[in-house]
Amino acid sequence: MESGLSSLLSVSIDFETSHLFFPRIIHWTLAGLFAVILVTRVLPFLAAVTRGERTLPIVGERMDGLRFFGTLALIVAYFYLMTVVGDIFPYTGYGFLFVSMAFVFLMSLMYMHEWTKKSVTIVVINAVVAPSLAWYVLAKLFTITLP
């Protein structure tokens, strides 16, 4: 009786693969949610497209080349300059802070339709406050090393 009860209450952990337990659960959950989205949203939409009731949203519309290629260029510059500025101020996170401020500012200006004094002021405040808050929380509160 003793050996049966102790075997029920004993726990053995395989430390070689134990770190994969929760990622596997998350992967299968995400795969299941993706399948549900496919069945409930995408398949009915594609059926409506084949019947001619709806059209694909991308086909036949004019592309905004300035914003598309501008976004790609800003993203590439963001990651490149974050390392360059981070090397000037090593282990401080200022590369993340300063480059994120410029990135948010330029992206906001690029997607802004009307440039008024009020909207540009809001963009400037957002470009300073949002990265500063993220930098403070990550670098100072959680002591995460930023570029």
ROTIZA-387110 format. One record per residue (C-alpha): chain; x, y, z; residue in three letters; residue number from 1. Coordinates in Angstrom, 3 decimals. Each point is the difference from the previous one (the first is absolute). Example, Ala and Ser with C-alpha at 12.3 -4.5 7.8 and 13.67 -1.06 7.14 Angstrom:
residues 2
ATOM   mol         c1         c2         c3   type   seq
ATOM     A     12.300     -4.500      7.800    ALA     1
ATOM     A      1.370      3.440     -0.660    SER     2
***
This chain:
residues 147
ATOM   mol         c1         c2         c3   type   seq
ATOM     A      0.000      0.000      0.000    MET     1
ATOM     A      2.820      2.350      0.855    GLU     2
ATOM     A      1.768     -0.383     -3.339    SER     3
ATOM     A     -3.253      0.543     -1.951    GLY     4
ATOM     A     -0.835      3.198      1.875    LEU     5
ATOM     A      3.515      1.386     -0.255    SER     6
ATOM     A      0.070     -0.607     -3.746    SER     7
ATOM     A     -3.235      1.991     -0.372    LEU     8
ATOM     A      1.402      2.925      1.964    LEU     9
ATOM     A      3.448      0.051     -1.567    SER    10
ATOM     A      0.818      2.448     -2.752    VAL    11
ATOM     A      2.778     -0.456     -2.495    SER    12
ATOM     A      1.051      2.906     -2.176    ILE    13
ATOM     A      1.985     -0.385     -3.175    ASP    14
ATOM     A      2.055      3.201      0.070    PHE    15
ATOM     A      1.162     -0.543     -3.569    GLU    16
ATOM     A     -3.500      0.699     -1.356    THR    17
ATOM     A     -1.927      1.583      2.907    SER    18
ATOM     A      0.479      3.519     -1.364    HIS    19
ATOM     A     -2.035     -0.983     -3.084    LEU    20
ATOM     A     -3.187     -0.812      1.924    PHE    21
ATOM     A     -1.734      3.392     -0.123    PHE    22
ATOM     A      1.214      0.966     -3.497    PRO    23
ATOM     A     -1.573     -3.224     -1.310    ARG    24
ATOM     A     -3.300      0.866      1.669    ILE    25
ATOM     A      0.123      3.508     -1.459    ILE    26
ATOM     A      0.904     -1.261     -3.487    HIS    27
ATOM     A     -2.895     -2.469     -0.057    TRP    28
ATOM     A     -2.388      2.639      1.360    THR    29
ATOM     A      1.070      2.472     -2.689    LEU    30
ATOM     A     -0.297     -2.687     -2.681    ALA    31
ATOM     A     -3.512     -0.819      1.191    GLY    32
ATOM     A     -1.010      3.668      0.014    LEU    33
ATOM     A      1.438      0.395     -3.495    PHE    34
ATOM     A     -2.080     -2.937     -1.196    ALA    35
ATOM     A     -3.127      1.497      1.565    VAL    36
ATOM     A      0.678      3.335     -1.732    ILE    37
ATOM     A      0.531     -1.767     -3.319    LEU    38
ATOM     A     -3.255     -1.904      0.274    VAL    39
ATOM     A     -2.172      2.828      1.342    THR    40
ATOM     A      1.396      3.027     -1.859    ARG    41
ATOM     A      2.298     -0.779     -2.908    VAL    42
ATOM     A     -1.864     -2.863     -1.642    LEU    43
ATOM     A     -3.365      1.859     -0.085    PRO    44
ATOM     A      1.775      3.094     -1.349    PHE    45
ATOM     A      1.700     -1.984     -2.769    LEU    46
ATOM     A     -3.315     -1.692     -0.838    ALA    47
ATOM     A     -1.613      3.459     -0.329    ALA    48
ATOM     A      2.886      1.095     -2.259    VAL    49
ATOM     A     -0.472     -3.000     -2.298    THR    50
ATOM     A     -3.739      0.699     -0.195    ARG    51
ATOM     A      0.777      3.610     -0.958    GLY    52
ATOM     A     -1.672      1.549      3.052    GLU    53
ATOM     A      3.256      1.465      1.331    ARG    54
ATOM     A      3.381      0.952     -1.383    THR    55
ATOM     A      3.476     -0.402      1.380    LEU    56
ATOM     A      0.899      3.235      1.783    PRO    57
ATOM     A      3.483      0.284     -1.536    ILE    58
ATOM     A     -0.787     -0.700     -3.644    VAL    59
ATOM     A     -0.917      3.028     -2.077    GLY    60
ATOM     A      0.944      2.661      2.540    GLU    61
ATOM     A      2.736      2.571     -0.451    ARG    62
ATOM     A      3.063     -0.556      2.155    MET    63
ATOM     A      1.399      2.880      2.021    ASP    64
ATOM     A      3.633     -0.491     -1.010    GLY    65
ATOM     A      1.375      2.829      2.128    LEU    66
ATOM     A     -1.412     -1.413      3.216    ARG    67
ATOM     A      0.763     -3.628     -0.892    PHE    68
ATOM     A      3.639      0.517     -0.957    PHE    69
ATOM     A      0.421      2.730      2.621    GLY    70
ATOM     A     -1.110     -2.446      2.690    THR    71
ATOM     A      2.425     -2.647     -1.238    LEU    72
ATOM     A      2.848      2.527     -0.079    ALA    73
ATOM     A     -0.805      1.300      3.484    LEU    74
ATOM     A     -0.114     -3.504      1.454    ILE    75
ATOM     A      3.373     -0.904     -1.505    VAL    76
ATOM     A      1.491      3.303      1.173    ALA    77
ATOM     A     -1.523     -0.498      3.461    TYR    78
ATOM     A      1.720     -3.314      0.619    PHE    79
ATOM     A      3.275      1.098     -1.565    TYR    80
ATOM     A      0.189      3.320      1.844    LEU    81
ATOM     A     -1.010     -1.533      3.314    MET    82
ATOM     A      3.242     -1.975     -0.023    THR    83
ATOM     A      2.069      2.972     -1.203    VAL    84
ATOM     A     -1.346      2.375      2.649    VAL    85
ATOM     A      0.110     -2.765      2.604    GLY    86
ATOM     A      3.731     -0.399     -0.652    ASP    87
ATOM     A      0.499      3.712      0.709    ILE    88
ATOM     A     -1.731     -0.382      3.408    PHE    89
ATOM     A      0.777     -3.606      0.993    PRO    90
ATOM     A     -2.144     -1.787      2.611    TYR    91
ATOM     A     -2.333      2.944      0.582    THR    92
ATOM     A     -2.865     -0.712     -2.396    GLY    93
ATOM     A      0.329      3.453     -1.541    TYR    94
ATOM     A      0.251     -1.564     -3.458    GLY    95
ATOM     A     -3.493     -1.398      0.481    PHE    96
ATOM     A     -1.283      3.221      1.559    LEU    97
ATOM     A      1.281      2.568     -2.496    PHE    98
ATOM     A     -0.556     -2.044     -3.149    VAL    99
ATOM     A     -3.496     -1.022      1.156    SER   100
ATOM     A     -0.894      3.651      0.513    MET   101
ATOM     A      1.067      0.864     -3.528    ALA   102
ATOM     A     -1.689     -3.113     -1.420    PHE   103
ATOM     A     -3.356      0.688      1.662    VAL   104
ATOM     A      0.172      3.661     -1.042    PHE   105
ATOM     A      0.776     -0.727     -3.663    LEU   106
ATOM     A     -2.489     -2.860     -0.289    MET   107
ATOM     A     -2.732      2.149      1.500    SER   108
ATOM     A      0.767      2.879     -2.348    LEU   109
ATOM     A      0.049     -2.324     -2.996    MET   110
ATOM     A     -3.467     -1.390      0.765    TYR   111
ATOM     A     -1.555      3.308      1.069    MET   112
ATOM     A     -2.472      1.294     -2.584    HIS   113
ATOM     A     -0.301      3.599      1.190    GLU   114
ATOM     A      2.920      1.792      1.583    TRP   115
ATOM     A     -1.456      2.517      2.420    THR   116
ATOM     A      1.781      1.603      2.908    LYS   117
ATOM     A     -2.084     -2.045      2.443    LYS   118
ATOM     A      0.588     -3.348     -1.721    SER   119
ATOM     A      3.762      0.563     -0.351    VAL   120
ATOM     A      0.160      0.984      3.688    THR   121
ATOM     A     -1.773     -3.227      0.930    ILE   122
ATOM     A      2.430     -1.973     -2.178    VAL   123
ATOM     A      3.009      1.646      1.672    VAL   124
ATOM     A     -1.366     -0.686      3.477    ILE   125
ATOM     A     -0.762     -3.616     -0.924    ASN   126
ATOM     A      3.443     -0.456     -1.594    ALA   127
ATOM     A      1.675      1.146      3.209    VAL   128
ATOM     A     -2.271     -1.510      2.663    VAL   129
ATOM     A     -0.692     -3.499     -1.401    ALA   130
ATOM     A      3.643     -1.081     -0.577    PRO   131
ATOM     A      1.080      1.694      3.239    SER   132
ATOM     A     -2.603     -1.913      1.963    LEU   133
ATOM     A      0.922     -3.283     -1.715    ALA   134
ATOM     A      3.715      0.685      0.609    TRP   135
ATOM     A     -0.604      0.814      3.665    TYR   136
ATOM     A     -2.096     -3.110      0.620    VAL   137
ATOM     A      2.304     -2.378     -1.866    LEU   138
ATOM     A      3.416      1.459      0.848    ALA   139
ATOM     A     -0.537      1.357      3.500    LYS   140
ATOM     A     -2.834     -1.970      1.598    LEU   141
ATOM     A      0.694     -3.431     -1.514    PHE   142
ATOM     A      3.729      0.610     -0.664    THR   143
ATOM     A     -0.221     -1.432     -3.514    ILE   144
ATOM     A      3.007      0.839     -2.124    THR   145
ATOM     A     -1.020      2.066     -3.019    LEU   146
ATOM     A      2.140      0.873     -3.028    PRO   147
***
